[in-house]
Amino acid sequence: MKNHHIVFATALSLALASTQAIADGEKIAIFTKNQTNPYFQAFRLGADSAAKQMNAATTHYVPTKPDSIPEQLGEIDDVVVKKPNGIVLIPVDYKAIVPGVKKINDAGIPVVNATDRAESGNFVNWVGADDYSTALAAGQALVKALGGKGNVVIIEGVRGVVGNTNRVNGFKKAIEEAPGIKLLASQPGNYQRLQALQVMENLIQTYPKIDGVMAANDAMAGGAMEALEGANRKSLIVGINGSKEAVEAIKAGKMLASGDAAPFLQGCFSTMSVLRSIRNLPVPKEIVFPPMLVEKTTLANYDIAPDKQSCPAWNTIVK
């Protein structure tokens, strides 16, 4: 199987900088879902930043077809043979990944589960965001901006994926809290900008009045924005991920808010976790990033491109 690998090589120290007898130069395999979603781009940059700081090296494994289960399972087969020191895994599908996780476990390779929880397996820990609370905060921001009244639509990610289910439930809870808000439709855009654009075009043709859009990620929020502009229609839009695209759209007044799922930090602390495990340093069973909202009042905290960021120290997040 042909795999799409992105290699990030780091300079390895020739000598330890301290008297601590810890290893370095570990090789870490990072599995993400696709090349099209800015979320995973930010995650990979976070993983690279953490590896560089800890004198390790990352190799990225990304399906050539977005979110391809067979490709990700095939890549796992290849990586298990290569025996990296550790693995960070965002599963394409939380159930379908289980046989791949078993192969990793059987090979004795430490593995961190990030973003989407796998259904089963032996993991160093899980690193992710509280998707439900993040979506609830974004949804509540939209409801507040609408004054508690109006028609809204939800553009979902991939149905059946736990993270998407939690995000959609968070949006729906925000709607339930406001009796004056009517949910017109909830349709999947599979986390892809183009698919969301097409979904939104169909919704625009079906519903003459759409006051708000809740998108399960920023890429789909961008697709909805493009469809609305093409139809000369206006709606308030919220997304999730806190991506650079969302920051620019919020700055320009084209988007109301985005729930920050902290992809860069997830990449940082997933990679730190697996390296700490390899080096016999303590690692918590979970690292969960709380809901944060990117909006006009908080833009200054987010107006930094992921490729200009660096990972914070371990003890600033993990106490």
N, C-alpha and C positions, 0 to 999 in steps of 0.2 A: 504494500500500500504506500502511495506517495504521501508523505507528511509535510506540512508547512511548518518549518522550524525557524524560529528567530533566536539567534544566539547572542547573549550578552556576556562578553568576556570581561572579567575584572582582573586587575593587577593583584597578584598574590604576594603577601608579605614574605620576605626571605627569612625573617626572624620574628619571634614573638616580641611584642612591644612591652609585655609585662612578664612577671614571674609566674602567672597563672598557666597551668599546663592544659591549655585548651587547643583543640585542633583548628586548622583553617584550610582553605582550599577545597572545601566540599563542593560537590556538584549537585545542584538541585534542579529537578525537572518540574516545570510549572505548566499545568494544564488549564486552559481556558476554553470558552465555548466557540468564539468566532473572532474574525478580524474586523467586523463591521460595526460593532457596538463600542462607543467611546468608553463605556464602563470598563470593559476588559482591557482596553488600551491603558487606562489609568491604573488598573490593577497590576498589569505587567510592569509598568514603570515603577510602581511601589515595590514590587518584588525585586526588581533590578537594583533599586536604591538600597534596600535592606541588605541584599547580597554584597553589594560593593562595600557598605559600611562594615560588614562582618567578614570581609576577605573570603568570600565564596563566589561561585559562578552559577548563573542560571541558564538553562536552555528551555525555550518555550515551545509547547506543543499545541497547535491550534488547527482544528479541522479546516480543510480547504473549502468544504461546503458548510456554511454556518449551522451550528448546532447538530452536527451529524453524529448520531450515536455509534454507528459502525466504525466511523473514522476514529473517534475517541477511544473506543475499545481496542482498535488495531494499534493505535499509538501507545496505549498502555502495554500491550504485548511486546512492542519493540523496546520500550523503556525498561521493562522488567529484565529483559535480556542484558541490557547495558549496565544495569545495577548502579544507578546514581546513589549518592549518599542519602538523599531524601526526596520527597515528592510533595508538592502543593497541588491539590485537586479541586477544581470547580467542576462538578459533574454536569454533563449535558442533560442527563435525565437521572433523577434521584433513585429510581428503581433499576433502570437498565444498567447502571454503573456497577451494581453490586458484584457481578462476576469479575469485573476488572479489579475492584478493590480487594477481592479475595486473592487474586493473583499477586497483588502488591503485598498483602499481608503474608502470604505463603513464602514470598521471596525475602521476607524480613526487612523490607524497606520502610523506614518511618514515613508516615503520610499525614498531612494536615488536610482536613476538609474545610473548604472555604465557600462562602456565599450561600450556596444551596446545600442543605443537609442531605447526605446520602442516606438511603433507607437503612442500611446496616454496614458494618465493617469495624475494624479496629483502627482508630485514629489517635494521633497525638492529641489533637483538640479540634474544636470547630471555631472558625473565625468568621464573623459576619455582622450584619446589621439587623436591627429589629424592623423587619419589613412592614409589619402591620402598623406599628406606631409611626413609622416614617410616612407611610401612605395616609394614615389618619391625620397627621399634622398638615400634610400638603392639601388633603381634601378639606380640612377645616379652614385653611387659609382661603381656598376658593369660595367656600360657602360664605365666609365672612365678607369677602370682597363683593359677592353678589347680594349682600344684604339679606341672606337667608331665603331668597326667592329666585326661581328661574329653572330652566331646563338644562340638564347636563347629560353628557355621554361619558362612558368609560372606554378607553382603548386598552385592552388587556395585553399581557405578554403571551407566553406559551401556556395554554390551559393544561392543567395537570401538574405543572411544576409548583412545588411548595411555595417558593418565593413569590411567584405570581399570585397564587391563591391568597397569600397573606396580604399582598398589596391591594388586591381587588377588595378583599374583606375590609381593609382599612378605609378605602374610599367609600365603600357602601355604608360603613358605620358613620362616617362624616355626613353622608346624605340622610341617613336615618335620624340623625340628631336635629335636622332642619326640616320640619314638615312642609315648608314652602318650596323645597327643592324637589324637582321631579326627575327621576332617572329615565331617560328615553331609551337608551340601549347600552349594552355592554358587549363589545365584540373584540376578538383577538387580533392583534397586529404582529404577534410573535416577536416582539422586541425589535422589529426591523423598521427603519424609517420609511422605505418605499411601501411596504405593506400597510403601514399606518396611514400613509398618504391616501392610498386607495380606499381603505376603510372609511376614512374621513370624507372623501369625495362622495362615497355612497350615502353616508349619513347626512351630508349636506343636501343631497337630492331628496332624501326621504323626509327630513324634518326642516321646515321653514325657519324655525327659531331654536338655535342652540346657544345658550348663554355661557356655558362652561364646558371645558374638556379636562378630564382627569386621565392622564396617560401613565402607564406603569413603568415607563422609563423616558429619559430625555430624548432619545433618538426618535421615538414615536411621537413625542410632543412636537418635535421639529417637523415631522411629516404632517401632523395635523395642522400646524401653523402654515405650512406651505399650501395645503389644500384650501384652507380658509382664505388665504391671500389670493389664490387663483380664482376663487369664487366671489371675491370682493365681499366676504363676510367677516364678522368679528366675533370672537368669543374669548373669554378669559381662559388661560391654559396653565395647568400645573403638570409637572412631570416628576420623575424620581431619578436620582443619581448625583445631582449637583455637578454635572459635567461642564466643561469649558463652554460648550455650545449653549447650554442653559444660562450660564452666567452672562454671556454676551447678549442673549435674547432678553433676559430680565433687565439688563442695563439699557437695552434699546426700547424697552416698554412693550415688547412683543409677547412676553411670557410673564405670568404673575409670580410663580415660585417653583422651586424644585426641592423635594425632600432629599437630603444628602445621605446617600447610602455608603459614603466614605470608601469608594473603591481603591483609591491610592493607599489609604491607611490599611485597608484589608490586605492589599498586596504586601505592604510592609510587615504587618504583624503575623501574617500567615508564614512568610518566609523566615522571619525571626523565630517563630515558634518551632519550626522544624529544625532550624540550626541549633537552637538552644537544647532541643531534645537530643540531637546527635551529640552535643557537647556535655550532656548530663547536667544541664541547668534546669531549674524549675520552670514549668509551663502550666498555666491554668487549663482546665478542661474546656473552658469557653472564653472567648473574647467577643463581647457583644457591643457594638457601637450604638449609642443611644440616638433617638431621632433628632435631627437638626434640620433647619429650614433655610434654604438659600432664597432670599428675597431682597427687595430694595434696601431694607435696613441692615442687612448682614452681608451685602455684596463685598465689602472691603476684606472680609475674612476669606473670600473664595476667589478673588480676582488674581489668582496665580495659576499659570498653566501647570498641569501635572509634570511635564518634563523639566520644570524649573523648581520643583519641590524636592525636598529630601525627607527621609523618614525621621520622625522624632525618636528620642531615646525610649527604650523599653519601659522604664519606670515612670514615664509621663502618662502612660495609658494603663499599664498593668501595675497595680499597687500590691 
